[in-house]
């Protein structure tokens, strides 16, 4: 079958209203870290610590997206996508995390959203992608303080009032597991805390803030869909030993069921609460009902399966399996299995794959970036998404991570996920061959709908 016919056949496996897009986040691409009234975030602070970022870099400039907005939005037109998922920088809206909004910050996101709409691209907004205003961390411990959930509600109300009439949806949080576990238990991400009890409390406060924000958004924009984005992975046990099987169940509880059960069942899983014991979070009366607000959609970020071993950390790859530059296993069938499992175990809202992508060691040769491995990765995962739909999963969209190479958190600029290569010295953007393939898929699917 020719490549064109293969793409057309793939499009036919998706319903006509399926949403195709790409994604990015504020701290990873915007730069302009201290311009136009923006306050510092916990990532601005964290990157100043020696040794925490692999290449010693920061997001201070990143892709300079703040100053290159229109030309970057033109890349979305080149890709022919339906939608763009991006996050708003809380300290750009409220420099200290409280009080009156910064008009310059709101104006930037108005330009972004209006620029998307002029290009017939739907804006999918994430309110929090890890860049907490540093003032909240300094004053009260950030997400460890219950009051931060209330400050987040106020921020959500400001954004919804100003921008909510023009967006396709609001996601409250991106990957609260990362905020809690990587940021407050393992200390690998900002703010760099290492305390299991604090991490558990942070996870609860993030979920509480989701419920409060959902209420605030619906109070001013009842017509705008509201959801949340979780990083989820199927957990398998390394062997059939009882210890490995038990460890896999616990890992699944910590990563998947802790968040899914709270959001969709209104309770944390009993086995995880028992495991946490004295480190379990303080839960006030009414919290769980507030967390379990009805969801208009659930975003799923999927990258790799997780292998559980008793007595040592879980692994993102089966020994000998193909891996990406992050060391993550390439396992598209695990995406299908994950989505089917969620549909089996929960009464779900519509699902969106809000992130899926791969880092590889891209190189520019003769002005081109041939990233065959990424193209194959994306095609195999798009097929896996189609398989899930054919198994009865109510999947409504797919977003590639990411539009641009960018600041990849603790990995700095060494790991490249973008459909567009960024030369950080010149800020030039170069379409990779994966971008060309994705644009062909987008145009074929759009023609099928017309």
C-alpha positions in Angstrom: 0.0 0.0 0.0 1.3 3.4 -0.9 2.1 5.9 1.9 -0.9 8.1 0.8 -3.3 5.2 0.8 -1.9 4.1 4.2 -2.6 7.5 5.6 -6.1 7.6 4.2 -6.8 4.2 5.6 -5.6 5.3 9.0 -7.8 8.4 8.9 -10.8 6.2 8.2 -10.3 4.5 11.5 -11.2 7.7 13.4 -14.6 9.3 13.8 -15.3 12.5 11.8 -15.2 14.8 14.9 -11.9 13.4 16.2 -9.6 16.3 17.4 -6.0 16.3 16.1 -3.4 18.6 17.7 -0.1 19.3 19.2 0.9 20.4 22.7 3.4 22.5 24.6 3.7 24.3 28.0 4.5 27.8 29.1 7.8 27.4 31.0 9.3 25.0 28.4 8.9 27.4 25.4 8.0 31.0 26.4 11.1 32.5 27.8 10.7 36.2 28.8 10.9 35.0 32.4 11.0 38.4 33.9 9.3 40.6 31.3 6.1 42.6 31.3 5.3 42.1 34.9 5.8 38.3 35.1 6.8 37.1 38.5 9.3 34.2 39.2 8.1 30.6 39.3 9.4 27.7 41.3 11.2 26.5 38.2 13.1 29.8 37.9 14.3 29.3 41.4 15.0 25.5 41.0 17.1 26.0 37.9 19.5 28.2 39.9 20.5 25.3 42.1 23.8 23.7 41.1 23.5 20.2 39.6 19.7 19.9 39.3 19.5 20.5 35.5 21.6 18.2 33.4 23.1 20.9 31.3 22.9 23.7 33.8 20.3 25.6 31.8 16.9 27.1 32.5 13.7 28.2 30.8 14.7 31.9 31.0 14.8 32.1 27.2 13.8 28.6 26.1 12.3 28.9 22.6 11.7 32.6 22.9 8.0 31.9 22.1 6.9 35.0 23.9 8.6 37.1 21.3 8.0 34.8 18.3 4.3 34.1 18.9 3.0 34.7 15.4 5.6 32.8 13.5 5.2 29.9 15.9 1.4 29.9 15.3 2.1 29.8 11.6 3.9 26.5 12.2 0.5 25.1 13.4 -1.0 26.2 10.1 1.7 24.3 8.3 0.8 21.2 10.4 -2.9 21.7 9.5 -3.9 20.6 13.0 -7.4 21.2 14.5 -6.1 22.2 17.9 -3.3 23.5 20.0 -2.9 22.6 23.7 -0.9 25.0 25.7 -0.5 26.1 29.3 -0.8 29.5 30.9 1.9 30.7 33.2 0.3 31.5 36.6 3.0 33.9 37.6 2.5 35.8 34.3 -1.1 36.3 35.3 -0.6 36.8 39.1 3.1 37.5 39.7 2.8 36.6 43.4 0.0 34.0 43.1 -2.6 36.4 44.5 -4.3 39.7 43.9 -5.2 41.7 40.8 -4.2 40.2 37.5 -1.2 41.4 35.4 -2.8 42.9 32.3 0.3 42.4 30.2 0.2 38.7 31.0 -3.5 38.3 30.1 -2.9 40.3 26.9 -0.2 37.8 25.8 -2.6 34.9 26.1 -5.4 36.9 24.4 -3.1 37.4 21.4 -2.2 33.7 21.5 -5.9 32.6 21.5 -7.0 35.1 19.0 -4.1 34.1 16.7 -5.2 30.5 16.9 -8.9 31.4 16.2 -7.9 33.4 13.1 -6.1 30.3 11.9 -9.1 28.1 12.6 -7.3 26.3 15.4 -9.1 25.5 18.6 -7.3 26.5 21.9 -7.1 23.9 24.6 -5.9 25.5 27.7 -4.1 24.0 30.7 -4.1 26.2 33.8 -1.2 24.6 35.6 1.9 22.9 34.1 4.2 23.1 37.1 5.3 26.7 37.1 3.9 27.8 40.5 4.4 31.4 41.5 7.6 31.4 43.6 6.0 33.8 46.2 3.5 31.1 47.2 6.4 28.6 47.8 8.4 31.1 49.8 5.5 32.3 51.9 3.7 29.1 52.8 5.3 26.1 51.2 3.4 26.1 47.9 1.2 23.1 47.3 2.0 21.8 50.8 -0.3 24.6 52.1 -4.1 24.2 51.8 -4.4 27.9 51.1 -2.7 27.4 47.7 -5.7 25.4 46.5 -7.8 28.5 47.2 -5.4 30.8 45.5 -5.5 28.5 42.4 -9.3 28.8 42.4 -9.0 32.6 42.3 -6.5 32.4 39.4 -8.8 30.0 37.5 -11.7 32.4 37.9 -9.6 35.3 36.5 -8.5 33.3 33.4 -12.0 31.9 32.8 -13.6 35.3 33.0 -11.1 36.8 30.6 -10.4 34.0 28.2 -13.1 31.4 28.7 -15.4 32.6 25.9 -12.8 31.7 23.3 -11.3 28.4 24.4 -12.3 24.8 23.6 -11.7 23.6 27.1 -9.9 24.1 30.4 -7.7 21.4 32.0 -7.0 22.4 35.6 -3.7 20.5 36.1 -1.2 18.7 34.0 0.1 15.6 35.7 -0.5 16.2 39.5 1.5 13.0 40.1 4.6 14.8 38.8 3.9 17.9 41.0 3.6 15.7 44.1 6.1 12.8 43.5 8.8 14.3 41.4 8.6 17.7 43.0 8.0 16.8 46.7 9.0 13.2 47.3 12.0 12.5 45.0 13.1 16.1 44.7 13.9 15.7 41.0 11.7 18.6 39.9 10.8 22.0 41.4 10.6 22.8 44.2 13.0 20.0 45.0 11.5 18.7 48.3 12.2 15.2 49.5 9.5 14.2 52.0 6.9 11.5 51.4 4.3 12.9 53.8 4.6 16.4 52.2 4.2 14.8 48.7 1.0 13.0 49.8 -0.4 16.2 51.1 0.6 18.0 47.9 -1.3 15.4 45.8 -4.4 16.0 47.9 -4.1 19.8 47.7 -3.6 19.6 43.9 -6.8 17.5 43.5 -8.6 19.8 45.9 -7.6 22.8 43.9 -8.9 21.0 40.7 -12.3 20.7 42.3 -12.3 24.3 43.5 -11.1 25.6 40.1 -13.8 23.5 38.2 -16.4 25.2 40.3 -15.0 28.6 39.7 -14.8 28.1 35.9 -18.3 26.8 35.7 -19.6 29.7 37.8 -18.5 32.2 35.1 -18.3 30.0 32.0 -20.8 27.1 32.4 -20.6 26.4 28.7 -16.8 25.7 28.7 -15.7 22.1 29.2 -13.5 21.4 32.2 -11.3 18.4 32.9 -7.8 17.4 34.2 -4.8 15.7 32.6 -3.1 12.7 34.2 0.1 10.9 33.3 -0.9 7.2 33.3 1.0 4.0 32.6 0.1 0.4 32.6 2.1 -1.3 35.4 3.3 -4.8 34.9 5.3 -7.1 37.3 8.8 -8.1 36.3 8.2 -11.7 37.3 5.4 -13.9 38.6 6.8 -13.8 42.1 4.4 -12.7 44.8 6.6 -9.8 45.8 6.8 -8.4 42.2 3.0 -8.9 41.8 2.4 -7.0 45.0 4.8 -4.3 44.1 3.0 -3.8 40.7 -0.3 -3.5 42.5 1.1 -0.8 44.8 2.8 1.1 41.9 -0.5 1.1 40.1 -2.2 2.4 43.2 0.3 5.3 43.6 0.3 6.3 39.9 -3.1 5.4 38.5 -5.7 4.6 41.1 -4.8 7.3 43.6 -5.8 10.0 41.1 -8.5 8.1 39.1 -10.3 6.8 42.2 -10.3 10.3 43.8 -11.6 12.0 40.7 -14.1 9.4 39.6 -15.1 7.4 42.7 -14.7 10.1 45.4 -12.3 8.1 47.6 -8.6 7.2 47.7 -7.8 3.5 47.3 -7.6 1.8 50.7 -4.5 -0.2 50.0 -2.5 3.0 49.2 -3.8 4.8 52.3 -2.6 1.7 54.3 0.8 1.8 52.6 1.2 5.5 53.4 0.1 5.0 57.0 1.2 8.0 59.0 2.3 9.8 55.8 -1.3 9.8 54.4 -2.7 13.3 53.7 -5.0 15.2 56.0 -8.5 15.2 54.5 -11.2 17.6 55.7 -14.9 16.9 55.6 -16.3 17.4 52.1 -12.9 17.3 50.4 -13.5 14.1 48.4 -16.9 15.3 47.2 -15.3 18.5 46.0 -12.5 16.6 44.2 -15.0 14.4 42.4 -16.6 17.2 40.4 -18.1 15.9 37.2 -15.5 15.9 34.4 -16.3 16.9 30.9 -13.2 15.1 29.7 -10.1 13.3 31.1 -6.7 13.9 29.4 -4.3 11.0 29.3 -0.6 11.6 28.8 1.0 8.3 27.7 4.7 7.6 27.0 5.7 4.2 28.2 4.7 1.1 30.3 6.2 0.7 33.8 7.8 -2.5 35.0 7.6 -3.1 38.8 10.3 -4.9 40.8 10.1 -5.7 44.5 12.7 -3.8 46.5 13.9 -1.4 43.8 12.5 1.4 41.7 10.2 0.7 38.8 11.6 0.7 35.3 10.3 2.6 32.2 11.5 -0.3 29.9 11.5 -4.0 29.6 15.1 -5.3 29.3 16.0 -5.5 25.6 13.0 -3.5 24.3 13.4 -0.6 21.9 13.7 2.7 23.8 13.7 6.4 23.1 16.4 8.9 24.1 14.8 9.2 27.5 15.3 5.5 28.1 11.5 4.9 27.8 10.2 1.8 26.1 8.4 2.1 22.8 5.2 0.1 23.4 2.2 1.3 21.5 0.1 -1.8 22.4 0.4 -0.7 26.0 -1.5 2.5 25.1 -4.4 0.5 23.8 -4.4 -1.7 26.8 -4.2 1.2 29.2 -7.2 3.0 27.6 -9.2 -0.3 27.5 -8.4 -0.9 31.2 -9.6 2.6 32.2 -12.9 2.1 30.3 -13.3 -1.3 32.0 -12.6 -0.1 35.6 -14.2 3.4 35.6 -17.3 5.2 34.5 -15.4 7.6 32.3 -16.0 11.0 30.7 -14.8 11.3 27.1 -11.0 10.7 26.9 -8.3 12.7 25.1 -4.7 11.6 24.5 -3.3 15.0 25.6 0.4 14.1 25.2 2.2 11.4 23.3 5.6 11.6 21.7 9.2 10.7 21.8 12.7 12.1 22.3 15.4 11.1 19.8 18.9 12.5 19.1 17.9 14.6 16.1 20.6 16.2 13.8 20.4 18.7 11.1 22.0 17.5 7.9 21.9 19.5 4.7 19.2 21.7 6.3 16.9 18.8 7.0 16.1 16.6 10.1 15.2 13.1 9.1 13.7 11.6 12.3 12.4 8.2 11.0 12.2 6.8 14.5 9.9 9.5 15.7 7.6 9.2 12.6 7.4 5.4 13.2 6.7 6.0 16.9 3.9 8.4 16.2 2.3 6.3 13.5 2.3 3.2 15.7 0.7 5.1 18.6 -1.9 6.7 16.4 -2.7 3.1 15.2 -2.9 2.1 18.9 -5.4 4.9 19.6 -7.5 3.6 16.7 -7.3 0.1 18.1 -8.7 1.5 21.4 -11.6 3.2 19.7 -12.4 -0.1 17.9 -12.5 -1.8 21.3 -15.2 0.6 22.4 -13.2 3.4 24.2 -14.7 6.8 23.9 -11.6 8.6 22.7 -12.1 12.1 21.2 -8.6 13.4 20.4 -4.9 13.0 20.1 -2.2 15.6 20.7 1.5 15.1 19.8 4.1 16.2 22.4 5.5 18.6 21.3 5.3 21.4 18.8 8.9 22.5 19.4 12.0 21.1 20.9 12.1 22.8 24.2 13.4 23.0 27.8 12.9 19.4 29.0 12.8 20.1 32.7 15.7 18.3 34.6 17.1 17.1 31.3 17.6 20.7 30.1 17.9 21.1 26.3 19.5 17.8 25.7 16.3 15.9 25.0 14.3 16.8 21.8 10.6 15.9 21.5 9.6 18.5 18.9 8.0 18.1 15.5 10.1 21.2 14.8 13.8 21.3 15.5 15.0 24.4 17.4 18.5 25.8 16.9 18.8 27.4 20.3 21.7 29.6 19.2 19.7 31.3 16.4 16.1 30.3 17.5 15.6 29.0 13.9 12.8 26.3 13.5 13.2 23.4 11.1 10.4 21.0 10.3 11.4 17.4 10.9 10.3 14.6 8.7 7.8 13.6 11.4 6.2 17.1 11.1 5.8 16.5 7.3 4.2 13.1 8.0 1.9 14.5 10.7 0.8 17.3 8.4 -0.1 14.8 5.7 -2.1 12.8 8.2 -3.9 16.0 9.3 -4.8 17.1 5.7 -6.0 13.6 4.8 -8.2 13.5 7.9 -9.5 17.0 7.2 -10.4 16.1 3.6 -12.3 13.1 4.8 -14.4 15.4 7.0 -15.2 17.9 4.3 
